[in-house]
Amino acid sequence: MARQVDVGAKPEVARRAVVVGELSLAPATRAAVRRHRVEKGDPIATGELAGLLAMKRTSELIPHCHVVPLTASRIDLTVSRRGVRVRSEAATRGRTGVEMEALVGATIALLTVWDMVKYLEKNRRGLYPRTRLGPVRVVAKDKGASDRR
């Protein structure tokens, strides 16, 4: 039997989640991203937009997730010493949390970057020996924080 948990009796409170993650890339790929020399365009801007769009569709991707009306969402991608870092933040005022929305946003943002730079990352066999996704993790979760201010 598949079902969603009934959250109808829970009170509506402010909820927020923050996720961070990283995509490890080869030095030449990082340089191409920094210099805006990626054939498909700007992976940072595209990844940020893709992450925001993905957050809104989390309940369509993960079967047991409720539809959560986001009151705020944010994706920040930056080129780091190892690749591209993401910070994803989702907020709502509701009966259930937004960790999954923040996780989906972060992961899709990084996967979008990977898709845009994969031609630079492939070796002769078509594999990605340096490219690594993760770790992606929840670093903050607030429930009712704005109610206490």
C-alpha positions as CSV (number, residue, x, y, z in Angstrom):
1,M,0.0,0.0,0.0
2,A,1.3,3.4,-0.9
3,R,0.1,6.5,0.8
4,Q,1.1,10.0,1.9
5,V,1.3,10.7,5.6
6,D,-1.7,12.8,6.8
7,V,-0.4,16.2,8.0
8,G,-3.8,17.8,8.2
9,A,-3.9,18.1,12.0
10,K,-0.4,19.6,12.2
11,P,-0.2,23.4,12.7
12,E,1.1,25.6,10.0
13,V,4.5,27.0,11.0
14,A,7.4,28.7,9.3
15,R,9.8,26.0,8.0
16,R,13.2,26.4,6.3
17,A,15.9,24.0,5.1
18,V,19.5,24.6,3.8
19,V,21.4,22.1,1.7
20,V,25.0,22.3,0.5
21,G,26.8,20.1,-2.0
22,E,29.6,20.0,-4.5
23,L,30.4,18.7,-8.0
24,S,34.1,17.9,-8.4
25,L,35.5,18.8,-11.8
26,A,38.8,18.7,-13.6
27,P,41.0,21.9,-13.4
28,A,40.5,22.6,-17.1
29,T,36.7,22.4,-16.7
30,R,36.7,24.8,-13.8
31,A,38.8,27.2,-15.8
32,A,36.4,27.0,-18.8
33,V,33.4,27.7,-16.4
34,R,35.3,30.7,-14.9
35,R,36.2,32.1,-18.3
36,H,32.7,31.6,-19.8
37,R,34.0,29.1,-22.4
38,V,31.4,26.4,-22.1
39,E,29.8,25.5,-25.4
40,K,26.3,25.2,-24.0
41,G,26.4,28.6,-22.3
42,D,26.7,29.6,-18.7
43,P,26.4,26.5,-16.4
44,I,26.2,28.6,-13.3
45,A,23.2,30.7,-14.3
46,T,21.5,27.7,-16.0
47,G,22.1,25.5,-13.0
48,E,20.7,28.0,-10.6
49,L,17.6,28.4,-12.6
50,A,17.2,24.6,-13.1
51,G,17.5,24.2,-9.3
52,L,14.8,26.7,-8.6
53,L,12.4,25.1,-11.1
54,A,13.2,21.6,-9.7
55,M,12.3,22.7,-6.1
56,K,8.8,23.6,-7.3
57,R,8.3,20.1,-8.8
58,T,9.6,18.0,-5.9
59,S,6.3,16.3,-5.2
60,E,6.1,15.2,-8.8
61,L,9.5,13.5,-8.5
62,I,9.3,11.9,-5.0
63,P,6.1,9.9,-4.5
64,H,5.5,10.5,-0.8
65,C,6.3,14.2,-0.8
66,H,3.4,16.6,-0.3
67,V,2.9,19.6,-2.6
68,V,4.6,22.4,-0.6
69,P,3.9,26.0,-1.5
70,L,7.3,27.6,-1.2
71,T,7.4,31.1,0.2
72,A,11.1,31.5,-0.7
73,S,13.7,29.6,-2.5
74,R,17.3,30.2,-3.5
75,I,20.1,28.4,-5.3
76,D,23.7,29.8,-5.3
77,L,26.3,28.1,-7.4
78,T,30.0,29.1,-7.1
79,V,33.2,27.8,-8.7
80,S,35.4,26.4,-5.9
81,R,38.9,24.9,-5.7
82,R,37.5,21.4,-6.5
83,G,34.6,22.2,-8.8
84,V,31.2,23.8,-8.3
85,R,29.5,24.3,-4.9
86,V,25.8,24.7,-4.3
87,R,23.9,26.2,-1.5
88,S,20.1,25.6,-1.7
89,E,17.5,27.2,0.6
90,A,13.8,26.5,0.7
91,A,11.2,28.0,3.0
92,T,7.4,27.7,3.5
93,R,4.7,28.2,6.0
94,G,3.0,24.9,6.2
95,R,2.5,21.5,7.9
96,T,5.5,19.7,6.5
97,G,9.2,20.5,6.0
98,V,11.1,21.6,2.9
99,E,14.2,19.4,3.2
100,M,13.3,17.4,0.1
101,E,12.7,20.6,-1.9
102,A,16.1,22.0,-0.9
103,L,17.8,18.6,-1.7
104,V,16.2,18.3,-5.1
105,G,17.1,21.9,-5.9
106,A,20.7,21.4,-5.0
107,T,21.1,18.1,-6.8
108,I,19.4,19.3,-10.0
109,A,21.5,22.4,-10.0
110,L,24.7,20.4,-9.9
111,L,23.4,17.8,-12.4
112,T,22.7,20.7,-14.8
113,V,26.2,21.9,-14.5
114,W,27.5,18.4,-15.1
115,D,25.4,18.1,-18.2
116,M,26.7,21.3,-19.6
117,V,30.4,20.5,-19.0
118,K,30.4,16.7,-19.6
119,Y,32.1,17.0,-22.9
120,L,35.1,18.6,-21.1
121,E,35.1,15.9,-18.4
122,K,34.9,12.7,-20.6
123,N,38.0,10.6,-21.2
124,R,38.7,8.7,-24.4
125,R,36.4,5.9,-23.3
126,G,33.5,8.3,-22.6
127,L,33.8,8.0,-18.8
128,Y,34.1,10.7,-16.2
129,P,37.1,9.7,-14.1
130,R,37.3,13.0,-12.1
131,T,33.7,14.1,-12.0
132,R,32.0,13.4,-8.6
133,L,28.6,14.5,-7.3
134,G,28.5,14.9,-3.6
135,P,28.4,15.0,-0.8
136,V,25.0,16.8,-0.8
137,R,23.6,17.2,2.7
138,V,21.2,19.2,4.9
139,V,23.1,21.6,7.0
140,A,20.2,23.5,8.6
141,K,16.6,22.9,9.3
142,D,14.3,25.4,11.1
143,K,10.7,24.8,12.2
144,G,8.8,27.8,13.5
145,A,11.9,30.1,13.5
146,S,10.1,33.2,12.1
147,D,7.3,32.7,14.7
148,R,9.8,33.2,17.5
149,R,11.2,36.5,16.2
